[in-house]
Amino acid sequence: MSAGKIVLTVLFVVLCIALVIMVLIQKGKSAGLTGSIAGGGADTFWGQNKSRSFEGKIDFATKAAAGAFLVLALLLNVVK
Protein backbone atom coordinates (compact mmCIF):
# COMPACT_ATOMS: atom_id res chain seq x y z
CA MET A 1 0.00 0.00 0.00
CA SER A 2 1.48 3.34 -1.00
CA ALA A 3 1.78 6.33 1.32
CA GLY A 4 -0.68 8.30 -0.81
CA LYS A 5 -3.36 5.66 -0.48
CA ILE A 6 -2.84 5.46 3.29
CA VAL A 7 -3.23 9.24 3.60
CA LEU A 8 -6.38 9.18 1.44
CA THR A 9 -7.83 6.32 3.47
CA VAL A 10 -7.24 8.08 6.79
CA LEU A 11 -8.75 11.28 5.39
CA PHE A 12 -11.71 9.27 4.09
CA VAL A 13 -12.38 7.69 7.50
CA VAL A 14 -12.15 11.06 9.28
CA LEU A 15 -14.51 12.58 6.70
CA CYS A 16 -16.98 9.71 7.15
CA ILE A 17 -17.08 10.22 10.91
CA ALA A 18 -17.49 14.00 10.48
CA LEU A 19 -20.29 13.48 7.96
CA VAL A 20 -22.18 11.16 10.31
CA ILE A 21 -21.87 13.68 13.15
CA MET A 22 -23.05 16.56 10.96
CA VAL A 23 -26.10 14.61 9.80
CA LEU A 24 -27.00 13.66 13.36
CA ILE A 25 -26.68 17.27 14.58
CA GLN A 26 -29.19 18.58 12.03
CA LYS A 27 -32.84 19.02 12.86
CA GLY A 28 -35.61 17.52 10.77
CA LYS A 29 -36.86 19.58 7.83
CA SER A 30 -40.49 18.50 7.90
CA ALA A 31 -42.72 21.45 8.73
CA GLY A 32 -45.72 19.29 9.50
CA LEU A 33 -49.28 20.56 9.24
CA THR A 34 -48.54 24.03 10.57
CA GLY A 35 -45.99 24.71 7.83
CA SER A 36 -48.45 23.89 5.08
CA ILE A 37 -51.22 25.97 6.68
CA ALA A 38 -48.99 29.01 7.07
CA GLY A 39 -48.11 28.89 3.37
CA GLY A 40 -44.48 27.84 3.71
CA GLY A 41 -41.64 29.38 5.64
CA ALA A 42 -39.56 31.06 2.95
CA ASP A 43 -41.15 34.48 3.49
CA THR A 44 -40.41 34.64 7.18
CA PHE A 45 -37.37 36.24 8.79
CA TRP A 46 -36.05 32.76 9.61
CA GLY A 47 -36.41 31.61 6.00
CA GLN A 48 -34.57 34.63 4.63
CA ASN A 49 -31.66 34.48 7.10
CA LYS A 50 -31.25 30.73 7.50
CA SER A 51 -27.82 30.69 5.83
CA ARG A 52 -26.44 32.93 8.60
CA SER A 53 -27.64 30.66 11.39
CA PHE A 54 -25.93 27.61 12.89
CA GLU A 55 -28.35 25.28 11.10
CA GLY A 56 -27.62 26.93 7.75
CA LYS A 57 -23.88 26.59 8.27
CA ILE A 58 -24.18 22.93 9.27
CA ASP A 59 -26.37 22.33 6.21
CA PHE A 60 -23.74 23.86 3.92
CA ALA A 61 -20.92 21.95 5.65
CA THR A 62 -22.83 18.68 5.22
CA LYS A 63 -23.24 19.29 1.50
CA ALA A 64 -19.55 20.13 1.15
CA ALA A 65 -18.54 17.05 3.14
CA ALA A 66 -20.80 14.86 1.00
CA GLY A 67 -19.14 16.22 -2.15
CA ALA A 68 -15.69 15.60 -0.68
CA PHE A 69 -16.82 12.09 0.31
CA LEU A 70 -17.75 11.31 -3.29
CA VAL A 71 -14.50 12.71 -4.67
CA LEU A 72 -12.40 10.79 -2.15
CA ALA A 73 -14.31 7.58 -2.83
CA LEU A 74 -13.57 7.95 -6.54
CA LEU A 75 -9.91 8.77 -5.86
CA LEU A 76 -9.51 5.73 -3.63
CA ASN A 77 -10.87 3.51 -6.40
CA VAL A 78 -8.50 4.98 -8.99
CA VAL A 79 -5.29 5.07 -6.88
CA LYS A 80 -3.58 1.71 -6.68
Phi, psi and omega in degrees: 000129182281163181295324179296320180290325178295316179297316179296322180293317178296317178298322179296317180293317178297318179295322178297315179295318179296321180295318178298316180296318180295323179291321180289333179288328186294149175272161178294151182259359181285126182277341181076199182289324183292329179291324180283331178288320183286352178087027180093171182240009184286338183271355182278169177299320180296318180294326181282332185246023183295326183293340179272349183273173178297319181295322178294322179291320177294322178298314179295318180296324178294318178295320179294319179293324178294320176296317177295324176300314180295318180296316179294323177297319177294318179297320179293331178282332182276318182289132180246000000 
